Amino acid sequence: MGGVSPVMKLKVRVVHYRHDCWYADIDDADDRQPDDPFWYADGCRTQAEAIALACTELAALDQAIAAGNVPTRISESRLTAA
């Protein structure tokens, strides 16, 4: 596993689906396949809720990276939890 990159370009994506649900995720800005983000929230009731959750998670990721922790993707998190 490599070290933490001194600069990580992350992006937040917020998507409205169905008539009452919002989805948000955080991924590497250079990742062309948005299928394995670092974090996601599904089923948010409003766009504002999805954005607020994503901002809170971005702050947590920033603190983790500053502490020297390497962020893991959703698929990696599931592997370590099993």
N, CA and C atoms as an extended XYZ file, in Angstrom:
246
Properties=species:S:1:pos:R:3:atomname:S:1:resname:S:1:resid:I:1 pbc="F F F"
N         0.859       -1.175        0.000 N   MET     1
C         0.000        0.000        0.000 CA  MET     1
C         0.899        1.230        0.000 C   MET     1
N         0.596        2.192       -0.830 N   GLY     2
C         1.388        3.403       -0.929 CA  GLY     2
C         1.087        4.372        0.191 C   GLY     2
N         1.907        5.407        0.273 N   GLY     3
C         1.711        6.430        1.290 CA  GLY     3
C         0.624        7.408        0.897 C   GLY     3
N         0.329        8.287        1.821 N   VAL     4
C        -0.685        9.300        1.572 CA  VAL     4
C        -0.129       10.337        0.618 C   VAL     4
N        -0.888       10.650       -0.380 N   SER     5
C        -0.507       11.695       -1.326 CA  SER     5
C        -0.571       13.039       -0.624 C   SER     5
N         0.410       13.922       -0.842 N   PRO     6
C         0.368       15.225       -0.178 CA  PRO     6
C        -0.836       16.057       -0.598 C   PRO     6
N        -1.349       15.800       -1.790 N   VAL     7
C        -2.545       16.497       -2.263 CA  VAL     7
C        -3.502       15.451       -2.807 C   VAL     7
N        -4.701       15.447       -2.258 N   MET     8
C        -5.717       14.529       -2.743 CA  MET     8
C        -6.846       15.348       -3.315 C   MET     8
N        -7.181       15.114       -4.556 N   LYS     9
C        -8.286       15.829       -5.191 CA  LYS     9
C        -9.528       14.981       -5.063 C   LYS     9
N       -10.445       15.436       -4.222 N   LEU    10
C       -11.687       14.720       -4.023 CA  LEU    10
C       -12.837       15.501       -4.632 C   LEU    10
N       -13.870       14.787       -5.008 N   LYS    11
C       -15.069       15.445       -5.531 CA  LYS    11
C       -16.283       14.893       -4.800 C   LYS    11
N       -17.275       15.745       -4.659 N   VAL    12
C       -18.553       15.343       -4.100 CA  VAL    12
C       -19.555       15.329       -5.238 C   VAL    12
N       -20.311       14.266       -5.297 N   ARG    13
C       -21.363       14.153       -6.311 CA  ARG    13
C       -22.684       14.017       -5.573 C   ARG    13
N       -23.652       14.838       -5.939 N   VAL    14
C       -24.990       14.789       -5.345 CA  VAL    14
C       -25.977       14.563       -6.483 C   VAL    14
N       -26.792       13.520       -6.343 N   VAL    15
C       -27.702       13.116       -7.409 CA  VAL    15
C       -29.118       13.004       -6.848 C   VAL    15
N       -30.072       13.551       -7.590 N   HIS    16
C       -31.483       13.431       -7.242 CA  HIS    16
C       -32.054       12.255       -8.019 C   HIS    16
N       -32.661       11.311       -7.320 N   TYR    17
C       -33.295       10.188       -7.998 CA  TYR    17
C       -34.644        9.927       -7.349 C   TYR    17
N       -35.499        9.319       -8.084 N   ARG    18
C       -36.906        9.203       -7.711 CA  ARG    18
C       -37.432       10.601       -7.414 C   ARG    18
N       -38.539       10.725       -6.776 N   HIS    19
C       -39.075       12.059       -6.513 CA  HIS    19
C       -38.713       12.551       -5.118 C   HIS    19
N       -38.185       11.665       -4.263 N   ASP    20
C       -37.990       12.045       -2.864 CA  ASP    20
C       -36.628       11.664       -2.288 C   ASP    20
N       -35.669       11.285       -3.113 N   CYS    21
C       -34.386       10.802       -2.596 CA  CYS    21
C       -33.200       11.498       -3.251 C   CYS    21
N       -32.188       11.721       -2.433 N   TRP    22
C       -30.918       12.272       -2.890 CA  TRP    22
C       -29.804       11.332       -2.459 C   TRP    22
N       -28.782       11.265       -3.274 N   TYR    23
C       -27.613       10.421       -3.038 CA  TYR    23
C       -26.387       11.328       -3.095 C   TYR    23
N       -25.405       11.092       -2.229 N   ALA    24
C       -24.144       11.839       -2.282 CA  ALA    24
C       -22.994       10.852       -2.136 C   ALA    24
N       -21.901       11.128       -2.818 N   ASP    25
C       -20.694       10.342       -2.593 CA  ASP    25
C       -19.454       11.212       -2.710 C   ASP    25
N       -18.354       10.677       -2.205 N   ILE    26
C       -17.055       11.344       -2.273 CA  ILE    26
C       -16.109       10.383       -2.967 C   ILE    26
N       -15.436       10.883       -4.000 N   ASP    27
C       -14.534       10.045       -4.783 CA  ASP    27
C       -13.329       10.869       -5.213 C   ASP    27
N       -12.357       10.187       -5.736 N   ASP    28
C       -11.173       10.820       -6.297 CA  ASP    28
C       -11.598       11.582       -7.556 C   ASP    28
N       -11.202       12.822       -7.657 N   ALA    29
C       -11.610       13.642       -8.799 CA  ALA    29
C       -11.111       13.080      -10.127 C   ALA    29
N       -10.026       12.311      -10.096 N   ASP    30
C        -9.472       11.756      -11.322 CA  ASP    30
C       -10.011       10.367      -11.657 C   ASP    30
N       -10.871        9.821      -10.804 N   ASP    31
C       -11.442        8.494      -11.033 CA  ASP    31
C       -12.565        8.596      -12.052 C   ASP    31
N       -12.394        7.959      -13.187 N   ARG    32
C       -13.410        8.024      -14.247 CA  ARG    32
C       -14.576        7.077      -13.991 C   ARG    32
N       -14.417        6.121      -13.096 N   GLN    33
C       -15.478        5.165      -12.787 CA  GLN    33
C       -16.002        5.445      -11.376 C   GLN    33
N       -17.172        6.037      -11.251 N   PRO    34
C       -17.689        6.389       -9.921 CA  PRO    34
C       -18.365        5.218       -9.202 C   PRO    34
N       -17.803        4.013       -9.362 N   ASP    35
C       -18.459        2.830       -8.817 CA  ASP    35
C       -17.918        2.391       -7.458 C   ASP    35
N       -16.863        3.010       -6.963 N   ASP    36
C       -16.273        2.596       -5.691 CA  ASP    36
C       -15.738        3.832       -4.950 C   ASP    36
N       -16.639        4.642       -4.408 N   PRO    37
C       -16.212        5.879       -3.752 CA  PRO    37
C       -15.588        5.619       -2.386 C   PRO    37
N       -15.067        6.675       -1.780 N   PHE    38
C       -14.546        6.594       -0.421 CA  PHE    38
C       -15.687        6.609        0.598 C   PHE    38
N       -16.798        7.222        0.233 N   TRP    39
C       -17.937        7.377        1.143 CA  TRP    39
C       -19.188        7.622        0.309 C   TRP    39
N       -20.344        7.242        0.864 N   TYR    40
C       -21.609        7.602        0.216 CA  TYR    40
C       -22.738        7.653        1.249 C   TYR    40
N       -23.760        8.387        0.912 N   ALA    41
C       -24.996        8.443        1.693 CA  ALA    41
C       -26.146        8.303        0.701 C   ALA    41
N       -27.022        7.386        0.970 N   ASP    42
C       -28.153        7.118        0.088 CA  ASP    42
C       -29.444        7.400        0.848 C   ASP    42
N       -30.467        7.841        0.155 N   GLY    43
C       -31.766        8.034        0.762 CA  GLY    43
C       -31.932        9.335        1.529 C   GLY    43
N       -31.116       10.334        1.215 N   CYS    44
C       -31.287       11.637        1.859 CA  CYS    44
C       -32.607       12.238        1.388 C   CYS    44
N       -33.294       12.917        2.279 N   ARG    45
C       -34.606       13.462        1.919 CA  ARG    45
C       -34.524       14.762        1.133 C   ARG    45
N       -33.426       15.514        1.323 N   THR    46
C       -33.272       16.787        0.617 CA  THR    46
C       -31.863       16.919        0.074 C   THR    46
N       -31.715       17.806       -0.888 N   GLN    47
C       -30.391       18.111       -1.411 CA  GLN    47
C       -29.513       18.696       -0.311 C   GLN    47
N       -30.077       19.565        0.500 N   ALA    48
C       -29.315       20.183        1.587 CA  ALA    48
C       -28.790       19.136        2.568 C   ALA    48
N       -29.595       18.133        2.869 N   GLU    49
C       -29.153       17.053        3.760 CA  GLU    49
C       -27.986       16.296        3.144 C   GLU    49
N       -28.077       15.972        1.863 N   ALA    50
C       -27.005       15.251        1.182 CA  ALA    50
C       -25.708       16.065        1.177 C   ALA    50
N       -25.825       17.352        0.906 N   ILE    51
C       -24.636       18.215        0.882 CA  ILE    51
C       -24.039       18.348        2.281 C   ILE    51
N       -24.881       18.526        3.282 N   ALA    52
C       -24.387       18.661        4.659 CA  ALA    52
C       -23.655       17.401        5.115 C   ALA    52
N       -24.214       16.239        4.808 N   LEU    53
C       -23.548       14.984        5.165 CA  LEU    53
C       -22.205       14.854        4.460 C   LEU    53
N       -22.165       15.219        3.186 N   ALA    54
C       -20.921       15.133        2.426 CA  ALA    54
C       -19.872       16.099        2.982 C   ALA    54
N       -20.280       17.290        3.352 N   CYS    55
C       -19.338       18.266        3.922 CA  CYS    55
C       -18.774       17.776        5.250 C   CYS    55
N       -19.619       17.179        6.074 N   THR    56
C       -19.157       16.622        7.345 CA  THR    56
C       -18.139       15.514        7.105 C   THR    56
N       -18.421       14.664        6.126 N   GLU    57
C       -17.496       13.572        5.819 CA  GLU    57
C       -16.193       14.092        5.216 C   GLU    57
N       -16.268       15.125        4.379 N   LEU    58
C       -15.045       15.723        3.829 CA  LEU    58
C       -14.151       16.246        4.947 C   LEU    58
N       -14.746       16.881        5.945 N   ALA    59
C       -13.974       17.381        7.080 CA  ALA    59
C       -13.314       16.225        7.836 C   ALA    59
N       -14.048       15.124        8.011 N   ALA    60
C       -13.485       13.956        8.685 CA  ALA    60
C       -12.352       13.340        7.874 C   ALA    60
N       -12.526       13.262        6.554 N   LEU    61
C       -11.452       12.752        5.689 CA  LEU    61
C       -10.226       13.646        5.756 C   LEU    61
N       -10.430       14.945        5.790 N   ASP    62
C        -9.321       15.890        5.894 CA  ASP    62
C        -8.534       15.645        7.180 C   ASP    62
N        -9.226       15.465        8.286 N   GLN    63
C        -8.564       15.199        9.570 CA  GLN    63
C        -7.825       13.864        9.541 C   GLN    63
N        -8.434       12.851        8.951 N   ALA    64
C        -7.802       11.536        8.873 CA  ALA    64
C        -6.535       11.585        8.036 C   ALA    64
N        -6.592       12.270        6.904 N   ILE    65
C        -5.421       12.387        6.034 CA  ILE    65
C        -4.324       13.184        6.728 C   ILE    65
N        -4.706       14.264        7.423 N   ALA    66
C        -3.723       15.064        8.158 CA  ALA    66
C        -3.041       14.237        9.248 C   ALA    66
N        -3.747       13.261        9.805 N   ALA    67
C        -3.188       12.387       10.836 CA  ALA    67
C        -2.364       11.242       10.242 C   ALA    67
N        -2.305       11.178        8.897 N   GLY    68
C        -1.504       10.153        8.234 CA  GLY    68
C        -2.254        8.886        7.883 C   GLY    68
N        -3.559        8.900        8.019 N   ASN    69
C        -4.360        7.722        7.668 CA  ASN    69
C        -4.729        7.750        6.192 C   ASN    69
N        -4.620        6.612        5.575 N   VAL    70
C        -4.966        6.483        4.161 CA  VAL    70
C        -6.460        6.185        4.058 C   VAL    70
N        -7.223        7.007        3.331 N   PRO    71
C        -8.647        6.709        3.188 CA  PRO    71
C        -8.861        5.424        2.393 C   PRO    71
N        -9.932        4.721        2.709 N   THR    72
C       -10.230        3.483        1.998 CA  THR    72
C       -11.538        3.631        1.234 C   THR    72
N       -11.600        2.925        0.149 N   ARG    73
C       -12.809        2.915       -0.657 CA  ARG    73
C       -13.834        1.980       -0.016 C   ARG    73
N       -15.072        2.113       -0.427 N   ILE    74
C       -16.158        1.308        0.132 CA  ILE    74
C       -15.833       -0.182        0.019 C   ILE    74
N       -15.351       -0.622       -1.130 N   SER    75
C       -15.055       -2.045       -1.314 CA  SER    75
C       -13.948       -2.501       -0.368 C   SER    75
N       -12.955       -1.665       -0.110 N   GLU    76
C       -11.877       -2.004        0.805 CA  GLU    76
C       -12.380       -2.066        2.238 C   GLU    76
N       -13.291       -1.177        2.599 N   SER    77
C       -13.858       -1.168        3.945 CA  SER    77
C       -14.639       -2.441        4.213 C   SER    77
N       -15.355       -2.903        3.227 N   ARG    78
C       -16.139       -4.133        3.392 CA  ARG    78
C       -15.224       -5.346        3.560 C   ARG    78
N       -14.097       -5.357        2.874 N   LEU    79
C       -13.167       -6.474        2.982 CA  LEU    79
C       -12.555       -6.551        4.367 C   LEU    79
N       -12.209       -5.412        4.951 N   THR    80
C       -11.592       -5.405        6.270 CA  THR    80
C       -12.603       -5.678        7.367 C   THR    80
N       -13.879       -5.388        7.120 N   ALA    81
C       -14.925       -5.627        8.113 CA  ALA    81
C       -15.333       -7.095        8.173 C   ALA    81
N       -15.055       -7.839        7.107 N   ALA    82
C       -15.470       -9.251        7.038 CA  ALA    82
C       -14.557      -10.153        7.834 C   ALA    82
